[in-house]
Each structure stands twice: as structure tokens, then as C-alpha cells.
Amino acid sequence: MLFRSWQAPTILNPHIATGGKDWESARVAYEPLADIDAEGNGVPVLATEWPTVENGGLAADGTSVTWKLREGVSWHDGKPFTASDVVFTWEYASDEATSAVSRNVFSVVKSVEAVDDFTVTVTFNEPNPAWFDVFTSHLGMILPRHIFEARMGADAASAPENLAPIGTGPFKVKDFRPGDVVLYERNASYWDAGKPYFDSVEIKGGGDAISSARAVMVSGEADFGLFIQAEPAILKDMQGSKARGTVIARPGPAVEVLLYNFADPRTEVDGARSEPSTDHPILKNLEVRKALTLGIQRDVIVEQLYGQAGVVSSNLLNAPPRFVSPNTTWEYNLEEAASLLKEFPETKGFNLLLQTSLNSVRQKTQEVIKQAWQQLGFVVELKAIDAAVYFSTDAGNPDTFTKFYADAEMYESGPASPFPVTWLNRYRSDRRAGKDNEWRGVNLTRWNEPEFDALHDLSKTEMDPDVQNDLFIQLNDMAVNNYVEVCIAHKSPMTVAASTLTGIELTPWARNLWMIKNWRRNG
């Protein structure tokens, strides 16, 4: 089975990775304790059941949760999977020196205890309404203690095991060439008897989203296309009676987002730029950020470039519905923008660099924005970076989206959980990316707002659903109204699948390949 992904994977350790292309590829080999389906229901994976108050797994006050683990599960090298591996994954991800991206998830955990070989109790620092975020989805994949125990701390990012996974998943990595291809073979000892149904899987990176779609829809050389972002007219041309595949658009929390840099990408501090200790010369001013935002024609962008794959929204948090703010609006108004900029004469002729990954939709979005910003007196430079570079974890590469050596940048973002407290870490001052954390902090804008941090702290422990709703709406509104990021489009992530494939089940709360063990071919 062949997958095409124009965003080629570069690392297969889900706790070190920073991009969807890597989490997607890692999920084929690694597994969490559970995932969450499209309806928000828990689906046990390495656990035998979803904890509830009724079955005794979840403490009524949200202070702890106990997971019962599957017996008879083996790692790809034949070693047994036990509770010790779950405890170790917490130890690994929580180690400050490891600088794991998943540290954000585990920061609420006080302890993880192996009650016995197949029972684990997670105790939280405080009541935790998002207890299910820990050990679930792509940041909850379990690592083997016997492989990674010697790779914690400062050596974590350079560990060769990051490129050679030993997981419990339905497929084993046979060969991995970062930035190019991953080859998998069937795990004959997989715990779910009789599965998977394919002998091998190949995830081939490179090219662009359109060529990935054509490989499935037109030529039939591939079975599945990941991360399809293409103009409506192009996809329409591929569909029809002779099409070899189907376009799948699923609603979810994802947004195409434009970030403003609050740090200075031109000033060097200890060999690095965009350091949180610096201030951007003009984007530090709210009125300037508002003026630039007024110059973004979201309706035109969505209509011409997204079609069925997007809707216009002013909100950054767009799912689940109970957390969607009714308070925000958006507007395209160059006259008002120009009026605001009169107070900032230094913006006239200021050179703005807007970067994103190589992709026709994103690059055309850049062009729309550039035209308006130039009318406002800015000099606008556009930069499109190969996705394998832009979304890589290479601390030595100046072009990664986490380094953010530009004034503004675009990519896709969205919570991986129906309780978005972890995703909102992206706006916290203590999660700012920089040289000190090898640019693995999730706050890429380097925004610093103590009031946001305080509200976010409350959301971590609030158990009342009505109060939760209010808190998340306030947090969204604060980020929107401070013009930290701009929602270009609320997206319906798109994939393409060969007409012969069955068993595909997609959910906004897990990776596309989370149920690859069930995929079959019917012809």
C-alpha cells in the first residue's frame, strides 16, 4: 500500500517531532493507550477499556485515572510491553532536558505509578478535566523503556532510535530515509489477531499536494494522499466517472493560521534570532497588527482557494462547538487600516517577510495578502520553504517554522483533543520557543500576556462544563483581539483515497492513519 505525502517525514519519535507529517508516520509503528473517535468517544488501543467513574478507572474529582493495559502485547523486537513502559514515557517526556514537545501534555501530572505489570495510575497535580489527554492521541504514544532509557535528556534529539522506531503498532519500520520515504512491513506478532491486512506500507514524501492527489485520483499509482491542500478547480478536474479515488473532507478543529512575530527576527542574541528577550520593531504594537489583519481578505481566500475545504472564521478555536466564541468578528478594510498606520510612520516602506511551506494554496494566499499589505505602504517579501525543511526539528536549520526567522508565517494548527487546554499552551509566555529549549516551545509568536496565562491556569482545573465554556471563549477572544494569530480559514482537512480501499475511519482527534490496521482492499 502506497501513501503519498508532499510533506516528507523527517523524524519518527512522536515526542520529539513537531509536525503532522512526522506524527502521522510515527503512528503506523507506535500506539497510545487510547484514541478518540469522531463522536468524541474514547477508543482503547493499548488499554483494555476507557476509564470512567462507573468502572472505577476515573476518580470522581478528576485527580487521578487508572488504566488497565493489554496483556500479551510485544514490542517489534519481541520484548513484552508492560506498565513500566507507560511510566517511562511520562519520565522521558517530563524530563526538562529532553525538551519533548509532549511535555506540555504531561506538565499536569504529579506521578505515574505501575500498580502491577498491567495497571497504571496517573495522579494529577490538581483536578484535571482533560485527564484523557495524557497517553492518548499522537502525543500519548508509548515509548519502550529498554530502547529509550539511555536516550533521555540532552541526547534525546540526536538519538538514532528517533529514526528507527521499535513500537507495538501493526507495522514495523523496515527502512527510513528522512525527507524521502518510510518503508514498513507487517507486524506478524501484532496483538490484534489477523491484522493488519496489508503486507507492507510505503509513505513517500516530496512533490506537492496536487501531485499527491493526482497519484491517487488520476494515475492510480498511490492508494492514499495525505495533507491534500489544493484549489477547488484542480480537485474538481480530477473527479468524475473515470476517477480512481475519492476526495474525503472531514470537519474538525484545524485552522490555516497566520502568526505575527512578537520577537525581532533581525536582531541576533547569542547566535539566534527571534529570541523571546527581543521585541519586534513594529509588530509589538497592537494597532499595527490590527491594520495588517484588516488587510486580509478571508472571504476571497476561502472562496477561491479552499472551496469545500474551508469556511471563513474569525476564531482561532473552532471546535468543539461548545467552545466556539460568538463574540469575535472579522473585516477587510484597507481604509481603516491605513488610518491606524498614520500613527506609526515607521511602517512606511518597512520590509515584511511572510513565510510558509511550499504549497500552491498557501503561496496564492501569500500573494493575496501581499497585494493588500503593499497598498498599505509595506514592502513585502514572500518565502516558500520545502515542507520537509519548514516542519523539521533540525535545531541547526534557520528555515524551520519553530525558529520563525520572519515577520509572519502560515501553517495549519488545531487542537488534538476535544478539550483544548493543551493546544492553548501555544499562547503561554512560559511555552515560548527559543534557543534555550531548542525551539520546541509551542508558543511560536513569542507573545507574553500574564492575564492569558492566569486564565489558562484556571481552565486546567475547572470541572464545571458551563464555566469551562466561558473560560475557553475568553481565551480565544484574548488571542483573537490581541491579533496574536489570524484564522485565514477554518479548514476541513482533505485526503484522497483509492476507491478500492475500505475500513478507513477518520476523526479530528487522531492521526489519519490511527486505524490503519483495519484498512483493506476490496478489488
MARRO-455448 format. One record per residue (C-alpha): x, y, z. Coordinates in Angstrom, 2 decimals. Layout:
<pavos>
<<X, Y, Z>>
...
</pavos>
This chain:
<pavos>
<<0.00, 0.00, 0.00>>
<<1.49, 3.31, -1.11>>
<<0.85, 6.68, 0.55>>
<<1.85, 9.97, -0.98>>
<<2.71, 12.87, 1.33>>
<<4.17, 16.05, -0.10>>
<<5.34, 16.79, 3.44>>
<<8.03, 14.14, 3.79>>
<<8.65, 12.85, 7.34>>
<<11.98, 13.69, 8.96>>
<<11.75, 12.05, 12.41>>
<<9.67, 9.19, 13.84>>
<<9.81, 9.86, 17.57>>
<<6.37, 11.38, 18.32>>
<<7.58, 13.10, 21.49>>
<<10.39, 14.96, 19.73>>
<<8.53, 15.63, 16.45>>
<<6.85, 19.00, 15.84>>
<<4.77, 18.39, 12.69>>
<<1.82, 16.35, 11.46>>
<<3.86, 14.58, 8.77>>
<<6.06, 13.01, 11.47>>
<<3.26, 12.16, 13.90>>
<<1.34, 10.57, 11.03>>
<<4.28, 8.35, 10.07>>
<<5.10, 7.51, 13.70>>
<<1.51, 6.42, 14.39>>
<<1.89, 3.49, 11.97>>
<<4.53, 1.99, 14.28>>
<<3.68, 3.40, 17.72>>
<<0.43, 3.33, 19.69>>
<<-1.11, 5.30, 22.59>>
<<-3.21, 3.84, 25.36>>
<<-6.30, 5.14, 23.56>>
<<-7.56, 7.40, 20.80>>
<<-10.75, 9.43, 20.41>>
<<-13.21, 8.87, 17.57>>
<<-15.16, 11.43, 15.54>>
<<-18.02, 11.48, 18.08>>
<<-15.63, 12.16, 20.96>>
<<-15.76, 8.63, 22.36>>
<<-12.66, 7.01, 23.79>>
<<-11.30, 4.03, 21.81>>
<<-8.93, 1.77, 23.79>>
<<-5.72, 0.79, 21.99>>
<<-3.01, -0.44, 24.37>>
<<-5.56, -0.13, 27.18>>
<<-8.37, -2.65, 27.56>>
<<-11.06, -0.13, 28.46>>
<<-11.78, 3.60, 28.57>>
<<-11.68, 4.73, 32.23>>
<<-14.91, 6.08, 33.71>>
<<-16.19, 6.86, 37.18>>
<<-18.62, 3.96, 36.76>>
<<-15.94, 1.33, 36.03>>
<<-13.68, 2.67, 38.77>>
<<-10.99, 3.94, 36.42>>
<<-11.59, 7.67, 36.87>>
<<-11.65, 9.47, 40.21>>
<<-14.89, 11.44, 40.62>>
<<-12.96, 14.61, 41.44>>
<<-10.69, 14.28, 38.39>>
<<-7.49, 13.94, 40.44>>
<<-6.44, 10.53, 39.11>>
<<-7.13, 7.93, 36.45>>
<<-6.28, 4.23, 36.33>>
<<-5.62, 2.48, 33.04>>
<<-5.83, -1.29, 32.59>>
<<-3.35, -2.45, 29.93>>
<<-3.50, -5.22, 27.36>>
<<-1.60, -8.36, 28.21>>
<<0.37, -10.28, 25.60>>
<<1.47, -7.20, 23.64>>
<<5.04, -7.24, 22.33>>
<<7.36, -4.55, 21.04>>
<<8.60, -5.04, 17.49>>
<<11.82, -6.60, 18.85>>
<<9.86, -9.19, 20.82>>
<<10.23, -7.64, 24.28>>
<<6.99, -7.54, 26.32>>
<<5.01, -4.31, 26.71>>
<<4.24, -3.57, 30.37>>
<<3.23, -0.78, 32.71>>
<<6.92, 0.08, 33.10>>
<<6.92, 1.42, 29.52>>
<<3.98, 3.72, 30.29>>
<<5.71, 5.05, 33.40>>
<<8.90, 5.57, 31.39>>
<<7.10, 7.53, 28.66>>
<<5.98, 10.01, 31.31>>
<<9.51, 10.18, 32.75>>
<<11.00, 10.73, 29.30>>
<<8.54, 13.39, 28.16>>
<<8.60, 15.24, 31.50>>
<<12.40, 15.49, 31.67>>
<<13.15, 19.16, 31.09>>
<<16.47, 18.37, 29.39>>
<<14.71, 16.14, 26.86>>
<<12.76, 19.19, 25.60>>
<<9.92, 16.94, 24.44>>
<<7.05, 18.65, 22.63>>
<<4.69, 16.42, 24.64>>
<<5.98, 17.91, 27.89>>
<<3.04, 20.33, 27.59>>
<<0.65, 17.40, 27.99>>
<<2.46, 15.83, 30.92>>
<<3.02, 19.05, 32.86>>
<<-0.22, 18.46, 34.80>>
<<0.89, 15.03, 36.02>>
<<2.14, 14.55, 39.58>>
<<3.03, 10.88, 39.26>>
<<2.55, 7.78, 37.13>>
<<2.63, 4.54, 39.11>>
<<2.76, 0.95, 37.92>>
<<0.26, -0.74, 40.24>>
<<1.23, -4.04, 38.65>>
<<2.56, -5.09, 35.24>>
<<-0.71, -4.25, 33.53>>
<<-2.22, -1.45, 35.61>>
<<-1.11, 2.19, 35.68>>
<<-2.42, 5.01, 37.86>>
<<-1.89, 8.61, 36.79>>
<<-2.20, 11.19, 39.58>>
<<-2.58, 14.85, 38.66>>
<<-1.29, 17.92, 40.47>>
<<-4.85, 19.23, 40.66>>
<<-8.32, 18.15, 39.45>>
<<-7.91, 17.69, 35.70>>
<<-10.92, 17.97, 33.35>>
<<-8.60, 16.98, 30.47>>
<<-7.38, 13.77, 32.13>>
<<-7.92, 11.92, 28.83>>
<<-5.21, 13.96, 27.08>>
<<-2.49, 12.02, 28.89>>
<<-1.35, 8.89, 26.99>>
<<-3.87, 9.38, 24.19>>
<<-3.60, 10.55, 20.58>>
<<-0.32, 11.43, 18.86>>
<<1.38, 12.94, 21.92>>
<<0.42, 9.93, 24.02>>
<<2.19, 7.24, 22.03>>
<<4.12, 4.88, 24.31>>
<<7.89, 4.50, 24.02>>
<<9.79, 1.33, 25.03>>
<<11.84, 1.79, 28.18>>
<<14.51, -0.68, 27.07>>
<<15.19, 1.35, 23.91>>
<<14.97, 4.96, 25.06>>
<<16.02, 4.89, 28.72>>
<<19.61, 5.65, 27.78>>
<<18.48, 8.45, 25.41>>
<<16.79, 10.83, 27.82>>
<<17.93, 14.37, 28.42>>
<<20.34, 16.30, 26.24>>
<<20.93, 13.34, 23.89>>
<<17.25, 12.88, 23.07>>
<<17.12, 14.91, 19.86>>
<<20.14, 13.19, 18.29>>
<<19.30, 9.62, 19.29>>
<<19.48, 7.24, 16.30>>
<<16.41, 5.48, 17.70>>
<<14.36, 8.51, 16.64>>
<<14.77, 7.24, 13.09>>
<<14.32, 3.52, 13.83>>
<<11.11, 3.02, 15.85>>
<<10.51, -0.08, 17.93>>
<<6.80, 0.18, 18.60>>
<<3.77, -2.01, 19.24>>
<<1.86, -0.95, 16.11>>
<<0.55, -3.02, 13.19>>
<<3.58, -2.24, 11.01>>
<<7.33, -2.24, 11.67>>
<<9.73, 0.23, 10.09>>
<<11.95, -1.59, 7.61>>
<<13.75, 1.45, 6.20>>
<<13.57, 5.19, 6.73>>
<<15.21, 7.85, 4.63>>
<<14.39, 11.19, 6.32>>
<<12.91, 13.72, 3.93>>
<<12.08, 10.99, 1.43>>
<<10.41, 7.70, 2.30>>
<<9.42, 5.31, 5.10>>
<<9.05, 1.61, 4.33>>
<<7.08, -0.59, 6.73>>
<<6.47, -4.32, 6.89>>
<<3.62, -6.19, 8.51>>
<<3.97, -6.91, 12.23>>
<<3.23, -10.63, 12.24>>
<<3.03, -10.61, 16.05>>
<<0.52, -7.77, 16.30>>
<<-1.76, -8.05, 19.33>>
<<-4.99, -7.64, 17.30>>
<<-5.14, -11.11, 15.75>>
<<-5.39, -11.32, 11.96>>
<<-4.47, -7.66, 11.44>>
<<-3.18, -5.70, 9.62>>
<<-4.40, -6.77, 6.19>>
<<-1.51, -5.45, 4.10>>
<<1.98, -6.92, 3.96>>
<<3.70, -3.58, 3.58>>
<<3.18, 0.17, 3.65>>
<<5.22, 2.91, 1.99>>
<<4.92, 6.60, 2.81>>
<<6.60, 8.52, 0.02>>
<<7.30, 12.20, 0.52>>
<<8.14, 15.01, -1.83>>
<<6.49, 16.84, -4.71>>
<<3.42, 18.86, -3.85>>
<<-0.16, 18.37, -2.67>>
<<-1.54, 18.38, -6.21>>
<<0.82, 15.67, -7.44>>
<<-0.09, 13.59, -4.38>>
<<-3.78, 13.91, -5.25>>
<<-3.19, 13.04, -8.91>>
<<-1.21, 9.94, -7.95>>
<<-4.38, 8.60, -6.31>>
<<-7.20, 10.15, -8.34>>
<<-5.78, 10.07, -11.88>>
<<-2.85, 7.67, -12.34>>
<<-3.81, 5.24, -9.59>>
<<-0.16, 4.73, -8.64>>
<<-0.86, 5.53, -4.98>>
<<-3.56, 4.39, -2.57>>
<<-3.86, 7.37, -0.25>>
<<-2.85, 11.03, -0.34>>
<<-2.09, 12.83, 2.91>>
<<-2.40, 16.59, 3.60>>
<<-4.18, 17.49, 0.36>>
<<-4.39, 21.25, 0.07>>
<<-5.36, 22.23, -3.48>>
<<-7.63, 24.71, -5.21>>
<<-11.25, 23.57, -5.75>>
<<-11.00, 23.76, -9.55>>
<<-7.99, 21.44, -9.62>>
<<-9.67, 18.82, -7.44>>
<<-12.87, 19.09, -9.48>>
<<-10.93, 18.25, -12.64>>
<<-9.70, 15.05, -11.01>>
<<-13.16, 13.89, -10.00>>
<<-15.71, 12.25, -12.27>>
<<-16.62, 8.88, -13.68>>
<<-13.00, 7.98, -14.50>>
<<-11.59, 8.99, -11.14>>
<<-9.69, 6.20, -9.40>>
<<-10.25, 7.66, -5.96>>
<<-12.43, 9.74, -3.67>>
<<-11.84, 13.10, -2.01>>
<<-12.55, 12.94, 1.71>>
<<-13.17, 16.20, 3.60>>
<<-13.81, 15.92, 7.31>>
<<-14.86, 18.76, 9.61>>
<<-12.61, 19.37, 12.54>>
<<-10.71, 21.88, 14.62>>
<<-7.98, 22.74, 12.11>>
<<-7.36, 26.33, 11.01>>
<<-4.97, 27.79, 8.48>>
<<-3.36, 30.35, 10.71>>
<<-1.15, 33.40, 10.17>>
<<1.19, 34.18, 13.05>>
<<2.74, 37.56, 13.86>>
<<6.22, 37.56, 15.35>>
<<6.38, 39.50, 18.62>>
<<10.17, 38.98, 18.74>>
<<12.74, 40.54, 16.43>>
<<13.84, 38.23, 13.60>>
<<16.62, 40.63, 12.63>>
<<18.41, 41.00, 15.97>>
<<20.81, 38.24, 16.99>>
<<21.09, 37.14, 20.62>>
<<23.67, 34.51, 21.46>>
<<23.69, 33.32, 17.85>>
<<19.92, 33.13, 17.48>>
<<17.19, 35.43, 16.19>>
<<13.52, 35.87, 17.14>>
<<14.54, 35.31, 20.75>>
<<11.78, 35.98, 23.33>>
<<14.01, 38.57, 25.01>>
<<13.66, 40.89, 21.98>>
<<10.74, 43.00, 20.72>>
<<9.66, 43.28, 17.10>>
<<10.22, 46.88, 15.94>>
<<6.66, 47.35, 14.65>>
<<4.61, 44.21, 15.38>>
<<4.92, 44.84, 19.11>>
<<2.19, 47.46, 18.51>>
<<-1.38, 46.13, 18.63>>
<<-2.64, 48.77, 16.18>>
<<-0.09, 47.69, 13.56>>
<<-1.11, 44.05, 13.92>>
<<-4.77, 45.10, 13.65>>
<<-4.05, 47.10, 10.49>>
<<-2.30, 44.14, 8.87>>
<<-5.21, 41.88, 9.84>>
<<-7.69, 44.32, 8.27>>
<<-5.74, 43.77, 5.05>>
<<-6.51, 40.02, 4.84>>
<<-9.42, 39.16, 2.50>>
<<-10.51, 35.95, 4.18>>
<<-13.69, 35.54, 2.13>>
<<-11.83, 35.82, -1.17>>
<<-9.12, 33.42, 0.00>>
<<-11.65, 30.83, 1.16>>
<<-13.89, 31.09, -1.90>>
<<-11.12, 30.94, -4.49>>
<<-8.56, 28.70, -2.80>>
<<-10.38, 26.42, -0.34>>
<<-13.89, 25.77, -1.65>>
<<-15.46, 22.89, 0.29>>
<<-12.28, 22.54, 2.32>>
<<-12.73, 25.77, 4.27>>
<<-15.08, 28.32, 5.78>>
<<-14.48, 31.90, 6.91>>
<<-14.00, 32.32, 10.65>>
<<-12.60, 34.98, 12.94>>
<<-11.99, 32.46, 15.74>>
<<-8.81, 30.51, 16.40>>
<<-10.66, 27.86, 18.41>>
<<-13.40, 26.43, 16.18>>
<<-14.20, 23.04, 17.75>>
<<-15.88, 21.51, 19.65>>
<<-18.96, 23.71, 19.13>>
<<-19.43, 24.50, 22.82>>
<<-16.14, 26.39, 22.88>>
<<-16.74, 28.49, 19.76>>
<<-16.91, 32.19, 20.60>>
<<-19.90, 34.28, 19.41>>
<<-18.03, 37.47, 20.29>>
<<-15.46, 37.91, 17.52>>
<<-15.79, 39.35, 14.02>>
<<-13.55, 39.86, 11.03>>
<<-13.36, 42.65, 8.47>>
<<-11.44, 43.59, 5.33>>
<<-10.98, 47.35, 5.43>>
<<-7.90, 48.97, 3.89>>
<<-9.17, 52.47, 4.65>>
<<-9.35, 51.83, 8.38>>
<<-6.02, 50.01, 8.25>>
<<-4.35, 52.99, 6.60>>
<<-5.85, 55.31, 9.22>>
<<-4.39, 53.21, 12.03>>
<<-0.94, 53.20, 10.42>>
<<-0.80, 57.02, 10.28>>
<<0.20, 56.88, 13.95>>
<<3.18, 54.69, 13.01>>
<<5.15, 56.43, 10.25>>
<<7.97, 53.94, 10.71>>
<<5.81, 51.31, 8.96>>
<<6.08, 53.13, 5.61>>
<<8.49, 51.16, 3.49>>
<<9.06, 48.60, 6.27>>
<<10.11, 45.26, 4.79>>
<<7.87, 42.40, 5.95>>
<<8.88, 38.79, 5.34>>
<<5.93, 36.36, 5.14>>
<<6.93, 32.69, 5.05>>
<<5.13, 29.37, 4.67>>
<<5.66, 25.89, 3.25>>
<<5.78, 25.17, -0.48>>
<<2.16, 24.65, -1.46>>
<<0.09, 26.24, -4.21>>
<<-2.82, 27.24, -1.93>>
<<-0.53, 28.76, 0.67>>
<<1.57, 30.55, -1.91>>
<<-1.50, 32.02, -3.59>>
<<-2.76, 33.07, -0.16>>
<<0.57, 34.82, 0.33>>
<<0.04, 36.71, -2.93>>
<<-3.43, 37.92, -1.91>>
<<-2.07, 39.18, 1.41>>
<<0.99, 40.74, -0.22>>
<<-1.10, 42.88, -2.57>>
<<-3.10, 44.39, 0.29>>
<<-0.11, 44.94, 2.58>>
<<1.76, 46.69, -0.22>>
<<-1.20, 49.03, -0.67>>
<<-0.71, 49.93, 2.99>>
<<2.85, 51.01, 2.30>>
<<4.81, 47.93, 3.31>>
<<7.46, 46.22, 1.23>>
<<6.50, 42.54, 1.31>>
<<8.83, 39.65, 0.64>>
<<7.41, 36.13, 0.28>>
<<9.26, 32.96, 1.14>>
<<8.11, 29.39, 0.48>>
<<10.12, 26.63, 2.13>>
<<10.10, 22.92, 1.35>>
<<7.81, 21.22, 3.90>>
<<10.49, 18.71, 4.91>>
<<12.64, 21.66, 5.99>>
<<9.93, 24.02, 7.27>>
<<8.39, 21.42, 9.60>>
<<11.63, 19.69, 10.59>>
<<13.10, 19.51, 14.10>>
<<16.63, 20.35, 12.95>>
<<17.90, 22.88, 15.52>>
<<20.64, 23.92, 13.09>>
<<18.27, 24.88, 10.29>>
<<17.26, 28.57, 10.10>>
<<14.16, 27.89, 7.98>>
<<12.02, 25.89, 10.42>>
<<8.63, 27.28, 11.38>>
<<9.52, 26.97, 15.06>>
<<12.54, 29.27, 14.68>>
<<10.28, 31.76, 12.89>>
<<13.00, 33.94, 11.38>>
<<10.37, 36.06, 9.63>>
<<7.78, 38.71, 10.48>>
<<4.77, 36.50, 9.77>>
<<4.24, 32.88, 8.82>>
<<1.44, 30.47, 7.94>>
<<0.65, 26.81, 8.58>>
<<-2.19, 24.61, 9.83>>
<<-2.97, 24.28, 13.51>>
<<-5.73, 22.97, 15.75>>
<<-6.30, 21.06, 19.00>>
<<-5.77, 17.30, 19.03>>
<<-8.30, 16.87, 21.82>>
<<-11.94, 17.85, 22.33>>
<<-10.70, 19.60, 25.48>>
<<-8.23, 22.11, 24.01>>
<<-6.31, 23.10, 27.14>>
<<-3.02, 21.65, 25.83>>
<<-3.37, 23.31, 22.42>>
<<-3.81, 26.69, 24.12>>
<<-0.29, 26.37, 25.52>>
<<0.68, 27.94, 22.18>>
<<-0.16, 31.35, 23.67>>
<<1.50, 30.94, 27.09>>
<<4.55, 33.01, 27.97>>
<<6.27, 30.03, 29.60>>
<<5.95, 27.98, 26.40>>
<<7.74, 30.44, 24.10>>
<<10.10, 28.85, 21.58>>
<<13.74, 29.86, 21.69>>
<<17.31, 28.69, 21.72>>
<<17.10, 27.62, 25.37>>
<<14.53, 24.90, 24.56>>
<<15.90, 24.07, 21.10>>
<<12.84, 25.78, 19.57>>
<<10.47, 23.10, 20.87>>
<<8.33, 25.57, 22.77>>
<<4.85, 25.70, 21.24>>
<<4.40, 29.49, 21.57>>
<<5.97, 30.45, 18.25>>
<<4.76, 34.07, 18.24>>
<<6.66, 34.73, 21.49>>
<<3.59, 36.61, 22.79>>
<<3.73, 37.37, 26.53>>
<<0.45, 38.07, 28.33>>
<<0.20, 37.24, 32.08>>
<<-3.60, 37.61, 32.03>>
<<-3.85, 34.87, 29.42>>
<<-1.58, 32.63, 31.49>>
<<-3.73, 33.14, 34.58>>
<<-6.98, 32.31, 32.74>>
<<-5.36, 29.29, 31.16>>
<<-4.27, 28.07, 34.59>>
<<-7.92, 28.19, 35.68>>
<<-9.03, 26.18, 32.63>>
<<-6.68, 23.35, 33.62>>
<<-8.60, 22.56, 36.79>>
<<-12.17, 23.78, 36.24>>
<<-14.58, 20.83, 36.31>>
<<-17.88, 22.70, 35.74>>
<<-18.76, 22.44, 32.00>>
<<-20.50, 25.83, 31.90>>
<<-17.51, 27.58, 33.44>>
<<-15.21, 25.67, 31.08>>
<<-17.15, 27.04, 28.12>>
<<-16.76, 30.59, 29.36>>
<<-13.04, 30.20, 30.04>>
<<-12.20, 28.81, 26.62>>
<<-14.23, 31.50, 24.88>>
<<-12.38, 34.16, 26.89>>
<<-9.01, 32.61, 25.99>>
<<-9.91, 32.51, 22.30>>
<<-11.15, 36.11, 22.38>>
<<-7.98, 37.32, 24.07>>
<<-5.74, 35.78, 21.39>>
<<-8.02, 36.98, 18.56>>
<<-8.45, 40.54, 19.85>>
<<-4.74, 40.94, 20.53>>
<<-4.06, 39.86, 16.93>>
<<-1.57, 37.23, 18.03>>
<<-2.63, 34.94, 15.20>>
<<-5.20, 35.24, 12.42>>
<<-7.53, 32.48, 11.28>>
<<-7.20, 32.54, 7.49>>
<<-9.71, 29.69, 7.13>>
<<-11.41, 27.11, 9.31>>
<<-10.41, 24.01, 7.40>>
<<-11.92, 20.66, 6.65>>
<<-8.74, 18.58, 6.32>>
<<-8.73, 16.77, 2.99>>
<<-7.32, 13.44, 1.94>>
<<-7.80, 11.31, -1.16>>
<<-8.24, 7.55, -1.07>>
<<-8.29, 4.88, -3.76>>
<<-11.82, 3.63, -4.50>>
<<-10.68, 0.10, -3.68>>
<<-9.79, 0.87, -0.07>>
<<-12.22, 0.09, 2.74>>
<<-12.09, 0.36, 6.52>>
<<-10.93, 3.98, 6.52>>
<<-12.13, 5.78, 9.64>>
<<-11.18, 9.41, 10.16>>
<<-11.51, 11.56, 13.26>>
<<-10.42, 15.12, 14.01>>
<<-8.91, 13.93, 17.30>>
<<-6.36, 11.42, 15.98>>
<<-3.98, 11.00, 13.06>>
<<-5.37, 9.90, 9.67>>
<<-3.64, 6.53, 9.99>>
<<-4.80, 5.75, 13.53>>
<<-6.91, 2.79, 12.33>>
<<-4.65, 1.60, 9.52>>
<<-4.82, -1.91, 10.97>>
<<-8.43, -2.11, 9.66>>
<<-7.74, -0.93, 6.10>>
<<-8.40, -3.46, 3.33>>
<<-8.62, -3.61, -0.42>>
<<-11.90, -4.75, -1.99>>
<<-10.74, -5.07, -5.55>>
</pavos>
